[in-house]
């Protein structure tokens, strides 16, 4: 018995694909996620076909009614996906065909190549907007914590060694800056996605009198002035996967930033630091050791950052050697993208919960930042203001640090006679440098952690985020 020919392209073949091939080649198990976008594309395409005379008004009415019915099933989770129909596009088209014979005209003037390219661009616009909202929420949580902890000072670290004093607010606002750049990357990806490939066909468009601008406008592929944006080259439109790489790259950098933030919080919450107490809701215990409180949420964020990098690598390797235009390899482009979006969004949500619920320990932070060695650079600057060249001043303070270690006394307690023996510049008054208030007040220039500067940055971010109603990836004017 011959196998039934494939319903969508089987005219060329004498028999249908084997069950093994069907299972191997299907994509509906994951691209069904694109159903809401595919239904939008179908509706816009049908309206365009009617406008140019390739579809009767009555047929359009039947198609739109059918699409609405299918949309309700998809939304309710009751739509039955058929692996034999390969993908989301043919499943929806076949279902529409059960409702109206006019469905046979729906694929006029297009290919699944430009159809899926349009679907994923709509997905990217929504995904970028969704991630942007989550990042804005995390930024607000960080700014709130920074405002509440603005009086707390801690050691800043380089090479994981104590370096110079900073405020907790300055440290947290560093991550706000990073996340703001992540949002910019998402906005750029959304803007590049905002070009409509529908009508490019499989490779060279169509001879039929379609109106690409109409469908672009209908689907929201427009510029700030409402003018339609359509892809200018049909081959590039169906072969290009730059958007996948752009979005995956944006997710990778988000993951890196979240991972670095998680690492700081893991260190700060350790017994050795004890700067911060993490919320119980985002920690776990040990099955053996009852005293343990493990920062599992933060460790998972670190781990998932590697997963995001792996998704980007998969896309890079997949696309690097492909000839134009569409190749079936590209069916595998969606899983990494869906996973990158899901994991990045989940990590941002979890970290927001951690930041919202964590509590600093002011007394422990104060004890750590009281180390006078943190102001060694300030002492070198003090010598510079008295005419000592910086390299010489640096060497002199380093020698003073060594002498203090030899005497087993803190840097600010080295006897005057010993200090003058190290360098003649250490005249009376050099110990005045070892005042944290003085140190922070001396750092009021842009980018520094002075109290007034921190207050300015907090006001700036509070104002920016409070009025942050615009989201990337949205249609202008909507």
C-alpha positions as CSV (number, residue, x, y, z in Angstrom):
1,X,0.0,0.0,0.0
2,X,1.3,3.4,-1.0
3,X,1.7,6.0,1.7
4,X,-0.6,9.0,1.4
5,X,1.1,11.9,-0.4
6,X,2.0,14.9,1.8
7,X,-0.9,17.3,1.8
8,X,0.9,20.6,1.3
9,X,3.7,19.7,-1.2
10,X,2.9,16.1,-2.1
11,X,1.9,16.7,-5.8
12,X,5.5,16.1,-6.9
13,X,5.8,12.8,-4.9
14,X,4.4,9.4,-5.5
15,X,4.2,8.6,-1.8
16,X,4.4,10.4,1.5
17,X,7.2,10.5,3.9
18,X,7.9,7.6,6.3
19,X,6.8,7.9,9.9
20,X,10.4,8.2,10.9
21,X,10.9,11.1,8.5
22,X,7.7,12.8,9.7
23,X,8.9,12.6,13.3
24,X,12.4,13.8,12.4
25,X,11.4,16.7,10.3
26,X,8.4,18.1,12.1
27,X,8.6,21.4,13.9
28,X,5.1,21.9,15.1
29,X,6.0,20.6,18.5
30,X,7.9,23.9,19.1
31,X,6.9,26.4,16.4
32,X,3.2,26.1,17.5
33,X,4.4,28.8,19.8
34,X,4.2,31.1,16.8
35,X,0.5,30.4,16.3
36,X,-0.8,33.9,17.5
37,X,1.6,35.6,15.1
38,X,0.8,33.3,12.2
39,X,-2.9,33.9,12.7
40,X,-2.2,37.7,12.6
41,X,-0.2,37.2,9.4
42,X,-2.9,35.1,7.8
43,X,-5.5,37.7,8.6
44,X,-3.4,40.6,7.2
45,X,-2.5,38.6,4.1
46,X,-6.2,37.7,3.5
47,X,-7.2,41.3,3.7
48,X,-4.5,42.4,1.3
49,X,-5.5,39.6,-1.2
50,X,-9.1,40.9,-1.0
51,X,-8.0,44.5,-1.5
52,X,-6.1,43.6,-4.7
53,X,-8.9,41.5,-6.1
54,X,-7.4,38.0,-5.5
55,X,-10.0,37.2,-2.9
56,X,-13.7,37.8,-2.9
57,X,-15.2,39.8,0.0
58,X,-17.4,36.9,0.9
59,X,-14.4,34.6,1.0
60,X,-12.5,37.1,3.2
61,X,-15.4,37.1,5.6
62,X,-15.3,33.3,5.8
63,X,-11.6,33.3,6.3
64,X,-11.7,35.9,9.0
65,X,-14.5,34.1,10.8
66,X,-12.5,30.8,10.6
67,X,-9.3,32.4,11.8
68,X,-11.2,33.9,14.8
69,X,-12.6,30.4,15.7
70,X,-9.1,28.9,15.5
71,X,-7.6,31.7,17.5
72,X,-10.1,31.0,20.3
73,X,-9.1,27.3,20.2
74,X,-5.4,28.1,20.3
75,X,-5.9,30.6,23.2
76,X,-7.9,28.0,25.1
77,X,-5.3,25.3,24.5
78,X,-7.9,23.0,22.8
79,X,-6.4,23.2,19.3
80,X,-5.1,19.7,18.2
81,X,-1.7,19.9,16.5
82,X,-1.0,17.2,13.9
83,X,2.7,16.2,13.5
84,X,2.0,14.9,9.9
85,X,1.3,18.5,8.8
86,X,4.9,19.5,9.8
87,X,4.6,23.0,11.1
88,X,2.4,25.6,12.7
89,X,1.6,27.2,9.3
90,X,0.1,24.1,7.7
91,X,-1.7,23.0,10.8
92,X,-3.5,26.3,10.9
93,X,-4.2,26.4,7.2
94,X,-5.5,22.8,7.2
95,X,-7.8,23.6,10.2
96,X,-9.1,26.7,8.3
97,X,-9.7,24.4,5.3
98,X,-12.1,22.4,7.4
99,X,-14.1,25.6,8.1
100,X,-14.2,27.2,4.6
101,X,-13.1,26.2,1.1
102,X,-11.8,29.7,0.7
103,X,-8.8,28.6,2.8
104,X,-7.3,27.1,-0.4
105,X,-6.7,30.7,-1.6
106,X,-5.0,31.9,1.5
107,X,-1.5,30.9,0.5
108,X,-1.7,32.9,-2.7
109,X,1.3,35.1,-3.3
110,X,3.4,33.8,-0.4
111,X,5.6,31.0,0.8
112,X,6.2,29.4,4.2
113,X,9.6,31.0,3.9
114,X,8.4,34.6,4.0
115,X,5.5,33.6,6.3
116,X,7.7,32.3,9.1
117,X,10.2,35.2,8.6
118,X,7.3,37.5,9.3
119,X,6.0,35.5,12.3
120,X,9.4,35.5,14.0
121,X,9.8,39.2,13.5
122,X,6.6,39.8,15.3
123,X,7.8,37.4,18.0
124,X,11.0,39.3,18.3
125,X,9.2,42.6,18.7
126,X,7.1,41.2,21.5
127,X,9.9,39.3,23.1
128,X,12.1,42.5,23.2
129,X,9.3,44.5,24.7
130,X,8.6,41.8,27.3
131,X,12.2,41.5,28.3
132,X,12.5,45.3,28.4
133,X,9.7,45.5,30.9
134,X,11.3,42.9,33.1
135,X,14.6,44.7,33.0
136,X,13.0,48.0,33.9
137,X,11.4,46.2,37.0
138,X,14.8,44.9,38.1
139,X,16.3,48.4,37.6
140,X,13.5,49.8,39.8
141,X,14.3,47.2,42.5
142,X,18.0,48.1,42.4
143,X,17.3,51.8,42.6
144,X,15.0,51.3,45.6
145,X,17.6,49.3,47.4
146,X,20.3,51.9,46.5
147,X,18.1,54.7,47.9
148,X,17.4,52.8,51.1
149,X,21.1,51.8,51.6
150,X,22.7,55.1,50.5
151,X,24.3,55.7,53.9
152,X,26.0,52.2,54.0
153,X,29.6,52.0,52.8
154,X,31.5,48.9,51.9
155,X,34.9,48.1,50.5
156,X,35.0,48.1,46.7
157,X,37.0,45.2,45.2
158,X,39.5,44.7,42.4
159,X,40.9,41.2,41.9
160,X,38.5,40.3,44.8
161,X,40.8,42.2,47.1
162,X,39.7,45.2,49.1
163,X,40.4,48.3,47.0
164,X,38.7,51.6,47.9
165,X,35.5,52.5,49.9
166,X,32.3,52.9,48.0
167,X,28.6,53.2,48.9
168,X,26.3,50.3,48.5
169,X,24.2,52.7,46.3
170,X,27.1,53.3,44.0
171,X,27.7,49.6,43.6
172,X,24.0,48.8,42.9
173,X,23.7,51.7,40.5
174,X,26.6,50.2,38.5
175,X,24.3,47.3,37.6
176,X,21.5,49.8,36.7
177,X,23.9,51.2,34.1
178,X,24.6,47.8,32.7
179,X,20.9,46.9,32.5
180,X,20.2,50.2,30.8
181,X,22.6,49.1,28.0
182,X,20.8,45.8,27.8
183,X,17.6,47.6,27.2
184,X,19.2,49.6,24.4
185,X,20.4,46.4,22.8
186,X,16.9,45.0,22.9
187,X,15.5,48.2,21.4
188,X,18.0,48.0,18.6
189,X,17.1,44.4,18.0
190,X,13.4,45.3,18.0
191,X,14.0,48.1,15.5
192,X,15.9,45.8,13.2
193,X,13.0,43.3,13.4
194,X,10.5,46.0,12.4
195,X,10.8,45.3,8.7
196,X,8.1,43.2,7.0
197,X,9.3,40.3,4.7
198,X,5.8,39.1,3.8
199,X,5.4,39.0,0.0
200,X,9.0,38.0,-0.7
201,X,7.8,34.5,-1.4
202,X,10.2,31.5,-1.4
203,X,13.1,33.5,-3.0
204,X,11.9,35.9,-5.7
205,X,8.6,37.2,-4.8
206,X,5.5,36.6,-7.0
207,X,4.0,37.7,-10.3
208,X,0.7,38.4,-8.6
209,X,-0.3,42.0,-7.9
210,X,0.2,41.9,-4.1
211,X,0.5,45.0,-1.9
212,X,3.4,44.5,0.5
213,X,3.0,48.0,2.0
214,X,-0.6,47.2,3.0
215,X,0.3,44.0,4.9
216,X,3.3,45.8,6.5
217,X,1.0,48.6,7.7
218,X,-1.6,46.1,8.9
219,X,0.9,44.2,10.9
220,X,2.6,47.2,12.5
221,X,5.8,47.2,10.5
222,X,6.0,50.9,10.3
223,X,8.4,53.7,11.2
224,X,7.8,56.5,13.8
225,X,5.8,58.4,11.2
226,X,3.6,55.4,10.4
227,X,5.2,54.7,7.1
228,X,5.4,51.0,6.1
229,X,8.8,49.3,6.3
230,X,9.3,46.4,3.9
231,X,12.4,44.3,3.4
232,X,14.1,45.5,0.1
233,X,15.6,42.2,-1.1
234,X,13.6,39.0,-1.3
235,X,16.5,36.7,-1.0
236,X,18.0,38.4,2.0
237,X,14.5,38.5,3.6
238,X,14.1,34.7,3.7
239,X,17.7,33.7,4.3
240,X,18.8,36.3,6.9
241,X,19.1,35.2,10.5
242,X,20.9,38.3,11.8
243,X,17.9,39.0,14.0
244,X,18.2,35.6,15.7
245,X,21.9,36.3,16.3
246,X,21.2,39.9,17.5
247,X,18.5,38.8,20.0
248,X,20.5,35.8,21.2
249,X,23.5,38.1,21.7
250,X,21.4,40.6,23.6
251,X,20.2,37.7,25.9
252,X,23.8,36.5,26.4
253,X,24.9,40.0,27.6
254,X,21.9,40.2,29.9
255,X,22.8,36.7,31.2
256,X,26.4,37.9,31.8
257,X,25.3,40.9,33.7
258,X,22.8,38.9,35.8
259,X,25.5,36.3,36.5
260,X,28.0,38.9,37.7
261,X,25.4,40.5,39.9
262,X,24.5,37.0,41.3
263,X,28.2,36.4,42.0
264,X,28.5,39.6,44.0
265,X,25.4,38.7,46.0
266,X,26.6,35.2,46.6
267,X,29.9,36.6,48.0
268,X,28.2,39.2,50.1
269,X,25.8,36.7,51.6
270,X,28.6,34.2,52.5
271,X,29.7,33.9,56.1
272,X,33.0,35.4,55.2
273,X,31.4,38.6,54.0
274,X,27.9,38.7,55.6
275,X,27.1,42.1,54.1
276,X,23.6,41.0,53.1
277,X,20.9,38.5,54.1
278,X,19.1,37.0,51.1
279,X,15.4,36.3,51.2
280,X,14.4,32.8,52.3
281,X,12.0,32.6,49.4
282,X,14.9,32.4,47.0
283,X,17.2,30.2,48.9
284,X,17.2,26.5,49.8
285,X,18.7,24.3,52.5
286,X,20.7,21.1,52.7
287,X,19.3,17.6,52.9
288,X,22.2,16.8,55.3
289,X,23.4,20.0,57.0
290,X,20.5,21.7,58.8
291,X,22.3,25.0,59.3
292,X,22.7,25.7,55.6
293,X,21.1,28.5,53.6
294,X,22.2,28.2,50.1
295,X,21.8,30.9,47.4
296,X,20.5,28.5,44.8
297,X,18.5,31.0,42.8
298,X,21.7,33.1,42.3
299,X,23.7,30.0,41.4
300,X,21.1,28.9,38.9
301,X,21.3,32.4,37.3
302,X,25.1,31.9,36.9
303,X,24.5,28.5,35.4
304,X,21.8,29.7,33.0
305,X,24.1,32.4,31.7
306,X,26.1,29.6,30.1
307,X,23.0,28.1,28.6
308,X,22.3,31.5,27.0
309,X,25.8,31.5,25.5
310,X,25.3,28.0,24.2
311,X,22.1,29.1,22.4
312,X,24.0,31.8,20.6
313,X,26.8,29.4,19.7
314,X,24.3,27.0,18.2
315,X,22.9,29.7,16.0
316,X,26.3,30.9,14.9
317,X,27.4,27.4,13.9
318,X,24.1,26.6,12.2
319,X,24.2,29.6,9.9
320,X,27.9,30.2,9.2
321,X,28.1,28.0,6.1
322,X,24.6,28.2,4.6
323,X,24.2,29.3,1.0
324,X,21.3,31.6,0.0
325,X,18.5,31.3,0.5
326,X,16.4,29.0,2.7
327,X,17.8,25.7,3.9
328,X,16.1,23.3,6.2
329,X,18.8,23.7,8.7
330,X,17.1,26.9,9.6
331,X,14.2,25.0,11.1
332,X,16.4,24.6,14.1
333,X,16.8,28.3,14.7
334,X,13.6,28.7,16.8
335,X,14.4,26.4,19.8
336,X,17.5,28.4,20.9
337,X,15.6,31.7,20.5
338,X,12.6,30.6,22.4
339,X,14.8,29.2,25.2
340,X,17.0,32.3,25.3
341,X,13.9,34.5,25.8
342,X,12.3,32.2,28.4
343,X,15.5,31.7,30.4
344,X,16.5,35.4,30.3
345,X,13.1,36.6,31.3
346,X,12.9,34.0,34.1
347,X,16.3,35.0,35.4
348,X,15.4,38.7,35.5
349,X,12.2,37.9,37.4
350,X,14.0,35.8,39.9
351,X,16.8,38.3,40.5
352,X,14.2,41.0,40.9
353,X,12.7,39.0,43.7
354,X,16.0,38.5,45.3
355,X,16.9,42.2,45.2
356,X,13.5,43.2,46.5
357,X,13.8,40.9,49.5
358,X,17.4,41.2,50.6
359,X,18.5,43.0,53.7
360,X,21.9,44.6,54.3
361,X,23.8,44.3,57.6
362,X,25.0,47.9,58.3
363,X,27.2,47.0,61.3
364,X,29.1,44.3,59.4
365,X,29.5,46.6,56.4
366,X,30.8,49.3,58.6
367,X,33.4,47.0,60.2
368,X,34.7,46.0,56.8
369,X,35.0,49.5,55.4
370,X,36.8,50.7,58.5
371,X,40.0,49.2,57.2
372,X,42.3,52.2,56.8
373,X,44.2,50.5,54.0
374,X,41.2,51.3,51.8
375,X,42.3,54.9,51.9
376,X,45.9,54.3,50.8
377,X,45.3,55.9,47.5
378,X,43.8,58.9,49.2
379,X,47.0,59.2,51.1
380,X,49.0,59.2,47.9
381,X,46.7,61.9,46.6
382,X,47.4,63.9,49.8
383,X,51.1,63.8,49.0
384,X,50.5,64.8,45.4
385,X,48.6,67.9,46.6
386,X,51.9,68.8,48.5
387,X,54.0,68.6,45.4
388,X,55.1,65.0,45.4
389,X,55.0,63.3,42.0
390,X,52.4,60.6,41.9
391,X,54.8,57.7,41.2
392,X,56.9,58.8,44.1
393,X,53.8,59.2,46.3
394,X,52.6,55.8,45.3
395,X,55.9,54.2,46.2
396,X,56.0,56.1,49.5
397,X,52.6,54.9,50.6
398,X,53.4,51.3,49.6
399,X,56.5,51.5,51.8
400,X,54.4,52.9,54.6
401,X,51.9,50.0,54.2
402,X,54.8,47.5,54.4
403,X,56.2,49.3,57.5
404,X,52.8,49.1,59.2
405,X,52.6,45.4,58.5
406,X,56.1,44.9,60.0
407,X,55.0,46.8,63.1
408,X,51.6,45.0,63.1
409,X,49.7,48.2,63.3
410,X,47.0,49.6,61.0
411,X,48.2,52.0,58.3
412,X,46.8,55.1,60.1
413,X,48.6,54.1,63.4
414,X,52.1,54.0,62.1
415,X,54.1,56.3,64.4
416,X,55.0,59.7,63.1
417,X,58.7,59.1,63.4
418,X,58.4,55.9,61.3
419,X,56.3,57.6,58.7
420,X,58.8,60.4,58.3
421,X,61.6,57.8,58.0
422,X,59.7,56.3,55.1
423,X,59.2,59.7,53.3
424,X,59.8,63.3,54.3
425,X,56.4,64.2,52.9
426,X,54.6,62.5,55.7
427,X,54.5,65.6,57.9
428,X,51.9,66.3,60.6
429,X,48.3,66.0,59.3
430,X,48.7,62.9,57.1
431,X,46.4,60.8,59.3
432,X,43.5,63.2,58.6
433,X,43.1,61.4,55.3
434,X,41.7,58.4,57.2
435,X,38.2,59.7,57.5
436,X,35.5,58.0,55.4
437,X,33.3,61.0,55.3
438,X,36.1,63.1,53.9
439,X,37.0,60.4,51.4
440,X,33.5,60.3,50.0
441,X,33.0,64.0,50.0
442,X,36.1,64.4,47.9
443,X,34.5,62.2,45.2
444,X,31.7,64.5,44.0
445,X,32.7,64.6,40.3
446,X,30.6,62.9,37.7
447,X,30.8,59.1,37.9
448,X,32.1,59.1,41.4
449,X,30.5,57.8,44.7
450,X,30.3,61.1,46.5
451,X,27.0,61.6,48.5
452,X,25.7,64.5,46.5
453,X,26.6,62.7,43.3
454,X,24.8,59.5,44.4
455,X,21.8,61.6,45.3
456,X,21.8,63.1,41.8
457,X,22.0,59.7,40.2
458,X,19.2,58.3,42.3
459,X,17.0,61.2,41.3
460,X,17.9,60.7,37.7
461,X,17.1,57.0,37.7
462,X,13.9,57.4,39.7
463,X,12.7,60.0,37.3
464,X,13.7,58.0,34.2
465,X,12.1,54.8,35.4
466,X,9.0,56.4,36.8
467,X,8.2,57.9,33.4
468,X,9.4,54.8,31.5
469,X,6.1,54.0,29.8
470,X,7.5,53.5,26.3
471,X,8.6,49.9,25.6
472,X,10.7,48.7,22.8
473,X,9.1,46.7,20.0
474,X,5.7,48.5,20.2
475,X,4.0,50.0,17.1
476,X,4.5,53.7,17.0
477,X,1.3,55.5,18.0
478,X,-0.2,52.5,19.8
